Each structure stands twice: as structure tokens, then as C-alpha cells.
Amino acid sequence: MATSNPSPFAPQSFPNLIAEKLDDSNYLHWKQQIELVIKSHKLQRFVINPSIPQRYLTDEDPVANKVNPAYEAWEVQDQMLLTWLQSTLSKSVLSRVIGSIHSYQVWDKIHEYFHMQMKARARQLRTNLRSTSLDGKTMREFLSQIKNIVDELTGVDNPVPHE
């Protein structure tokens, strides 16, 4: 009995799984949600070290416009993933991925941009933490300020070690 092979990725089946679009303030939250969807649909191969089939298998294929069926299947899935990824981005973030024609390009540009932003924010917060002083504050205010900075460092994926 022949079984149909359903598309491994159908973005219309989960359009509302992402609580909010990616903007400059919610990268880690967005990343966690997106990675769960990507892993649950086994789409890592499109965004992490993608293995793209050859478009043409022989030197004659481009002349005959004969595209490798494996490439065509990959391209359909990639374009669906690209469309879905773009739909999860705010306008300000979407402008950062203009020119991307494959899902891995969007993925790489987003992660590269936010990684740099988080590193810069972590440096700034660590400087703030080192320069925090009592300066006429109550002990409660002082410790609260330190706790807020430590919490923000955790929020940019740069936690302060317990030691």
C-alpha cells in the first residue's frame, strides 16, 4: 500500500505558535520558540550548516533547463521556511535580512546581529556591575541595583557565576 509523503513543513499548520514577532527586545524568547518549531519539524538541515543539493547534475542540464529533483524539493521546503521565518520578524528586524533568498541566510543574519548586540549589552552591564557603589543608597537599594544588573546579564545569556 502506497503512502503519501506529507510535506515535513507546512507553515499554515502553526501560524500562531510564535507569541510575538522578533524585535530588538525579545531575541532570546523568540529564539527559544523558533528553535522548538524548527526541531519539532526536523528543519535544522535548512538553517544550520545546510546541505544544499546540486541544482544541476550534469553539464548539459542547465542548457536543457533540467533541474535536479532533489534540489527542487529542497528549494520548496527552504522557501516555505524562509517565508515563515520572515513572518515572525518585526519590520525593524525584517529590514536587517533584506536580500536573503534562503532560510539559512535569514537565520545567520539574525543570530549574528543579536549575538553582537548581546555581547555589547553584556559588556556594558558588567561595567555597570563593577562600578556600582553604595554612594548614599540604603543597603536594600544597593543590593537591588546589583540584583537588577545580574538579572539583566542572565537575560542577555551572560549570567554571573555563583562563585
NUMARTOR-878652 format. One record per atom (N, C-alpha, C, CB): z, x negated, y; residue in one letter. Coordinates in steps of 0.05 Angstrom, whole numbers, plus 5000, padded with zeros to 4 digits. Glycine has a CB too. Layout:
N
ZXYA ...
//
This chain:
163
500049834976M 500050005000M 500049825025M 502450195000M 498149865042A 497949705066A 499949805087A 495049715077A 501249625100T 503049695121T 501949595147T 505949585116T 502349745168S 501349655194S 503349455205S 501049895214S 502249265219N 503949065232N 504449145261N 502648775231N 506749265267P 507149345295P 507349105313P 509649515297P 506649135337S 506848925357S 509748835358S 505849015385S 510348575356P 513048475357P 514348515384P 513248185349P 512748575404F 513848605431F 512448845444F 513448355448F 513949045449A 512949285463A 514749335487A 512749535444A 514049235511P 515849255534P 516549535541P 514549125558P 514849735535Q 515450005542Q 517850115525Q 513050185538Q 518549975504S 520750075487S 523450005498S 520449955459S 523549825518F 526149765530F 525949705560F 527349515517F 524749895575P 524349835604P 526949835619P 522550045615P 529049965610N 531549975625N 533749815614N 532350265628N 533149625596L 535249465585L 536549265605L 534249305561L 535049195625I 536049005645I 537349155668I 533748825656I 539949105672A 541549255691A 540549225719A 544449175689A 539748985727E 538848945754E 536848715755E 541148875773E 535048725774K 532948525777K 534248255786K 530748615796K 532948045778L 533947775786L 533547745816L 532447555770L 535747655829D 535547585857D 537147325860D 536747805876D 537647245884D 538946985889D 541946985882D 538646905917D 543047205873S 545947215868S 546747285839S 547147415886S 544847335822N 545647425795N 544147285772N 545147715793N 543447035776Y 541846885756Y 543246885729Y 541446605766Y 545746795726L 546946775700L 547147045686L 549746645703L 547747245700H 547847515688H 545047605678H 548947725709H 543047565695W 540247625688W 539447465663W 538347575712W 539947205664K 539147025643K 540347115616K 540046735649K 542847185616Q 544147275591Q 542747525580Q 547047335596Q 542147715597Q 540747965588Q 537947905578Q 540648165611Q 536447745593I 533747685585I 533647525559I 532347515607I 535447335556E 535447175531E 536047355507E 537446955533E 537847545510L 538347725488L 535947885479L 540647925495L 534447985499V 531948135493V 529947945480V 530848265518V 529547715491I 527647525480I 528247445452I 527447275498I 530847385447K 531647315419K 531347545400K 534447205420K 532147785409S 532148015391S 529248095384S 533548255404S 527348015400H 524548075394H 522947825384H 523148185419H 524547615379K 523347365369K 521047255386K 522447395340K 521647245412L 519547165432L 520046885443L 519447365454L 521946735432Q 522546475442Q 520046295442Q 524746345427Q 518346335422R 515946165419R 514046195442R 514546235393R 514346395459F 512646425482F 513746285507F 512246725488F 516346245508V 517546145533V 518845865529V 519546335543V 519645795505I 520945545500I 519145375483I 523745585487I 518145155494N 516244975480N 514045145466N 517744805460N 512445295481P 510545465469P 508445315453P 509145635490P 507745425431S 505545315414S 503145505417S 506445285384S 501345425434I 499045595441I 496745525423I 498245555471I 495745725408P 493345675391P 490945585408P 492645915374P 489245435396Q 486745355409Q 485145605416Q 485145155392Q 484045605440R 482345825448R 479745835432R 481645805478R 478545605427Y 476145585412Y 476545395388Y 473745485429Y 475445465365L 475845295342L 473645085338L 476045475317L 471345135349T 469144945346T 467844895373T 467045045326T 466244685375D 464844625400D 462744845407D 463444355398D 461844985387E 459845195392E 461145455401E 458245245366E 463645495395D 464945755402D 464845825432D 467745735393D 465245635450P 465145705479P 462445815487P 465945475496P 460345685476V 457645775482V 457146055472V 455545575471V 458146105448A 457746365435A 459946565444A 457846345405A 461746475461N 463946645471N 465546755447N 462946865489N 466046585427K 467446665403K 470346555405K 466046565377K 472246725412V 474946645417V 476546655390V 476346815438V 478146465386N 479946455363N 481646705362N 481646195363N 481646855340P 483247105338P 486247045341P 482847235311P 487146815332A 490046745336A 490646705365A 490746485320A 488846595380Y 489246565409Y 489246835423Y 487046385421Y 487447005415E 487347275427E 489947425422E 484947435416E 490947415398A 493547545391A 495847425407A 494147525361A 495847165409W 497947025425W 497747115454W 497646725423W 495247125465E 494847195493E 495847475500E 491947155501E 495247665482V 496147935486V 499247955488V 495148125463V 500547825469Q 503447825469Q 504547675494Q 504547685444Q 503347455500D 504247295523D 503947465549D 502647035526D 501747605552Q 501347755576Q 503247995578Q 498447855578Q 503848115555M 505848335556M 508548225564M 506048465528M 509347985553L 511847865560L 511847785590L 512447625542L 509647665599L 509447595627L 509847835645L 506647465632L 508448055639T 508748295655T 511548395655T 506848515644T 512848395632W 515648495630W 517448305646W 516548515601W 517148045642L 518847855657L 518647905687L 518147565650L 516147925696Q 515747965725Q 517048225735Q 512747975731Q 517148425717S 518348685725S 521348665728S 517648895705S 522548445718T 525448415720T 526248245744T 526548285695T 524248175761L 524747995784L 524648155810L 522747765785L 526548085828S 526448195855S 524048085870S 529048145871S 523348205892K 521048105908K 521347815916K 520548275932K 523847745924S 524247465934S 523947265911S 527047445945S 524747335887V 524347145864V 521547155854V 526347225841V 520347395854L 517547415845L 515747235862L 516647715848L 516347205887S 514647035904S 514846745895S 515447055933S 516846665881R 517246395871R 515546335846R 520146335866R 514546535834V 512946495809V 510046565813V 514146655786V 509146605838I 506346665843I 504646445832I 505846705873I 502446515819G 500646325808G 501146275778G 500846065822G 503346375768S 503946345739S 502146545724S 506946405733S 500746435704I 499046615688I 499946645660I 496146505688I 502146505653H 503246535626H 506246575628H 502646285608H 507446695608S 510346755609S 512046495610S 511146915585S 511246285597Y 512746045597Y 512845915625Y 511645835577Y 510745955641Q 510645855668Q 512745995685Q 507845875680Q 512846265683V 514846415698V 517646325689V 514546715693V 518046305663W 520646225652W 521445955663W 520546215621W 519645755662D 520345485671D 520845485702D 518045305665D 519245615717K 519645615746K 522345745754K 517345765760K 523045965741I 525546105747I 527845915740I 525746365731I 527845805716H 530145635708H 530345385725H 529845565679H 528045265731E 528145025748E 529245085775E 525244905750E 528445295788Y 529445365814Y 532445425814Y 527845615825Y 533245595795F 536145665795F 537845445785F 536545915778F 536845275768H 538445035760H 539044865784H 536944875737H 536944815800M 537344655825M 539344795844M 534644605839M 539145055847Q 540945205864Q 543845185854Q 540045495866Q 544145215828M 546845205817M 548044925819M 546845295787M 546444715815K 547444445818K 548344395847K 545244235810K 546744485866A 547444445894A 550044595901A 545144535913A 550244845891R 552545005896R 555044885883R 552145295886R 554744775859A 557044645846A 557944405861A 556244565817A 556044245871R 556844005887R 558444095912R 554343845896R 557444305925Q 558744405949Q 561644505942Q 557144635962Q 561844655921L 564444755913L 566344535905L 564144955890L 565444335891R 567144105883R 568143955907R 565643915864R 566343935927T 567243805953T 569343975966T 564743765972T 568944235966N 570944425977N 573644405962N 569944715977N 573444375936L 575844365920L 577444105926L 575144375890L 575943885928R 577243625935R 578543625963R 575243395932R 577243775981S 578243766008S 580243996015S 575943776028S 580844155995T 582744376000T 585544256004T 582744575976T 586844346025S 589544256031S 591344486039S 589544036053S 593844436039L 595844646046L 595544736075L 598644546040L 595244546093D 594644606122D 595844866133D 591744606126D 598444896131G 599745126143G 599545386127G 598745166170G 598245376104K 597945616087K 600545646070K 595445596069K 600945886062T 603145926042T 602145816016T 603946226040T 603945755998M 603245655971M 601445855957M 605745595954M 601946105960R 600346315948R 597446305959R 601646595953R 597146275985E 594446265997E 592946015987E 594646266028E 594445785986F 593245535978F 592245555949F 595345315980F 594045655931L 593245675903L 591045885899L 595745755886L 591046095915S 588946295914S 586246175922S 589746535932S 586246005942Q 583845875951Q 582745695928Q 584245715977Q 584545545916I 583745375894I 582645545871I 586045195884I 584045755864K 583145925842K 580346045848K 585146155837K 579846125873N 577246235880N 575046035877N 577346345909N 575545785885I 573545575882I 573045515852I 574445315896I 575145505836V 574945455808V 573345685795V 577745425794V 573945935803D 572446165792D 569446145799D 573646425802D 568946065824E 566146045833E 564645825817E 565945985863E 566145605811L 564945385795L 564245485767L 566845145794L 565945645756T 565445765730T 562945955732T 567845925719T 562746095755G 560546275759G 557846135762G 561046435784G 557845875769V 555345725770V 555045545746V 555145565796V 556545615725D 556345475699D 557145175701D 553545495688D 559345135717N 560344865721N 563344875722N 559144735747N 564644965700P 567545015701P 569144755704P 568345145675P 571444785715V 573344565719V 574844535692V 575344615743V 574844295681P 576344255656P 579344315659P 575843975645P 580544405638H 583444465640H 585144215644H 584344595614H 584243985636E 585743745640E 585943685670E 584443505625E 
//
